């Protein structure tokens, strides 16, 4: 097999992503039906699937984007 045979130049040969968005060329999975065991955001009540920490007191819930205190992060 040659290197040319390994390259797939047809972008339509891949299946289209389902329940995903493409934002600035980055594929982002979107969970439209999160499982019931996810924690709830203490600020808005939405499901929390991730927490981003940018310092000891700077935390953000995802996907809602609400700010969280260190105490709220511990309770999640």
ChimeraX commands (.cxc) that place a marker at each C-alpha (Angstrom):
marker #1 position 0.00,0.00,0.00 radius 0.5
marker #1 position 1.41,3.41,-0.92 radius 0.5
marker #1 position 1.13,6.67,1.03 radius 0.5
marker #1 position -1.31,7.96,-1.60 radius 0.5
marker #1 position -3.70,5.12,-0.82 radius 0.5
marker #1 position -3.75,6.03,2.89 radius 0.5
marker #1 position -4.90,9.61,2.29 radius 0.5
marker #1 position -8.65,10.12,2.08 radius 0.5
marker #1 position -9.25,13.28,0.05 radius 0.5
marker #1 position -13.03,12.95,0.05 radius 0.5
marker #1 position -14.44,15.05,2.94 radius 0.5
marker #1 position -17.93,13.64,2.27 radius 0.5
marker #1 position -16.84,10.08,3.09 radius 0.5
marker #1 position -17.05,10.71,6.86 radius 0.5
marker #1 position -20.46,10.51,8.52 radius 0.5
marker #1 position -21.94,13.83,9.57 radius 0.5
marker #1 position -21.69,14.54,13.31 radius 0.5
marker #1 position -24.91,14.14,15.26 radius 0.5
marker #1 position -25.98,16.49,18.04 radius 0.5
marker #1 position -22.78,18.48,17.60 radius 0.5
marker #1 position -21.89,21.99,16.61 radius 0.5
marker #1 position -18.89,23.23,14.70 radius 0.5
marker #1 position -17.62,26.50,16.17 radius 0.5
marker #1 position -14.58,28.17,14.56 radius 0.5
marker #1 position -13.56,24.83,13.05 radius 0.5
marker #1 position -13.71,22.96,16.38 radius 0.5
marker #1 position -16.20,20.13,16.80 radius 0.5
marker #1 position -18.10,20.57,20.07 radius 0.5
marker #1 position -20.38,17.82,21.36 radius 0.5
marker #1 position -23.75,19.04,22.54 radius 0.5
marker #1 position -25.63,16.83,24.97 radius 0.5
marker #1 position -29.31,17.68,24.46 radius 0.5
marker #1 position -30.46,15.12,27.01 radius 0.5
marker #1 position -27.97,15.01,29.90 radius 0.5
marker #1 position -28.21,12.01,32.21 radius 0.5
marker #1 position -30.19,12.69,35.41 radius 0.5
marker #1 position -27.15,12.00,37.65 radius 0.5
marker #1 position -25.39,15.27,36.68 radius 0.5
marker #1 position -25.11,17.85,39.44 radius 0.5
marker #1 position -27.25,20.96,39.12 radius 0.5
marker #1 position -25.83,24.47,39.03 radius 0.5
marker #1 position -26.56,26.19,42.35 radius 0.5
marker #1 position -27.12,29.50,40.52 radius 0.5
marker #1 position -29.33,28.65,37.55 radius 0.5
marker #1 position -30.36,25.01,38.15 radius 0.5
marker #1 position -28.95,23.78,34.83 radius 0.5
marker #1 position -26.92,20.56,34.54 radius 0.5
marker #1 position -23.19,20.87,35.32 radius 0.5
marker #1 position -20.98,18.60,33.23 radius 0.5
marker #1 position -17.72,20.47,33.85 radius 0.5
marker #1 position -16.08,23.03,36.12 radius 0.5
marker #1 position -13.30,25.28,34.85 radius 0.5
marker #1 position -10.90,26.62,37.49 radius 0.5
marker #1 position -8.65,29.56,36.69 radius 0.5
marker #1 position -7.36,30.09,40.20 radius 0.5
marker #1 position -8.19,29.23,43.80 radius 0.5
marker #1 position -11.35,31.36,43.80 radius 0.5
marker #1 position -12.24,31.62,40.09 radius 0.5
marker #1 position -14.50,28.74,38.98 radius 0.5
marker #1 position -17.06,28.48,36.17 radius 0.5
marker #1 position -19.76,25.83,35.72 radius 0.5
marker #1 position -20.21,24.33,32.29 radius 0.5
marker #1 position -22.10,24.50,30.05 radius 0.5
marker #1 position -24.14,27.29,31.69 radius 0.5
marker #1 position -21.17,29.60,32.39 radius 0.5
marker #1 position -22.25,30.59,35.91 radius 0.5
marker #1 position -19.54,31.68,38.35 radius 0.5
marker #1 position -19.04,29.39,41.33 radius 0.5
marker #1 position -17.53,29.96,44.77 radius 0.5
marker #1 position -15.02,27.45,46.13 radius 0.5
marker #1 position -17.71,26.18,48.52 radius 0.5
marker #1 position -20.15,25.58,45.66 radius 0.5
marker #1 position -17.48,23.64,43.75 radius 0.5
marker #1 position -16.90,21.36,46.76 radius 0.5
marker #1 position -20.65,20.62,47.01 radius 0.5
marker #1 position -20.92,19.62,43.35 radius 0.5
marker link #1:1,2 radius 0.2
marker link #1:2,3 radius 0.2
marker link #1:3,4 radius 0.2
marker link #1:4,5 radius 0.2
marker link #1:5,6 radius 0.2
marker link #1:6,7 radius 0.2
marker link #1:7,8 radius 0.2
marker link #1:8,9 radius 0.2
marker link #1:9,10 radius 0.2
marker link #1:10,11 radius 0.2
marker link #1:11,12 radius 0.2
marker link #1:12,13 radius 0.2
marker link #1:13,14 radius 0.2
marker link #1:14,15 radius 0.2
marker link #1:15,16 radius 0.2
marker link #1:16,17 radius 0.2
marker link #1:17,18 radius 0.2
marker link #1:18,19 radius 0.2
marker link #1:19,20 radius 0.2
marker link #1:20,21 radius 0.2
marker link #1:21,22 radius 0.2
marker link #1:22,23 radius 0.2
marker link #1:23,24 radius 0.2
marker link #1:24,25 radius 0.2
marker link #1:25,26 radius 0.2
marker link #1:26,27 radius 0.2
marker link #1:27,28 radius 0.2
marker link #1:28,29 radius 0.2
marker link #1:29,30 radius 0.2
marker link #1:30,31 radius 0.2
marker link #1:31,32 radius 0.2
marker link #1:32,33 radius 0.2
marker link #1:33,34 radius 0.2
marker link #1:34,35 radius 0.2
marker link #1:35,36 radius 0.2
marker link #1:36,37 radius 0.2
marker link #1:37,38 radius 0.2
marker link #1:38,39 radius 0.2
marker link #1:39,40 radius 0.2
marker link #1:40,41 radius 0.2
marker link #1:41,42 radius 0.2
marker link #1:42,43 radius 0.2
marker link #1:43,44 radius 0.2
marker link #1:44,45 radius 0.2
marker link #1:45,46 radius 0.2
marker link #1:46,47 radius 0.2
marker link #1:47,48 radius 0.2
marker link #1:48,49 radius 0.2
marker link #1:49,50 radius 0.2
marker link #1:50,51 radius 0.2
marker link #1:51,52 radius 0.2
marker link #1:52,53 radius 0.2
marker link #1:53,54 radius 0.2
marker link #1:54,55 radius 0.2
marker link #1:55,56 radius 0.2
marker link #1:56,57 radius 0.2
marker link #1:57,58 radius 0.2
marker link #1:58,59 radius 0.2
marker link #1:59,60 radius 0.2
marker link #1:60,61 radius 0.2
marker link #1:61,62 radius 0.2
marker link #1:62,63 radius 0.2
marker link #1:63,64 radius 0.2
marker link #1:64,65 radius 0.2
marker link #1:65,66 radius 0.2
marker link #1:66,67 radius 0.2
marker link #1:67,68 radius 0.2
marker link #1:68,69 radius 0.2
marker link #1:69,70 radius 0.2
marker link #1:70,71 radius 0.2
marker link #1:71,72 radius 0.2
marker link #1:72,73 radius 0.2
marker link #1:73,74 radius 0.2
marker link #1:74,75 radius 0.2
marker link #1:75,76 radius 0.2
view
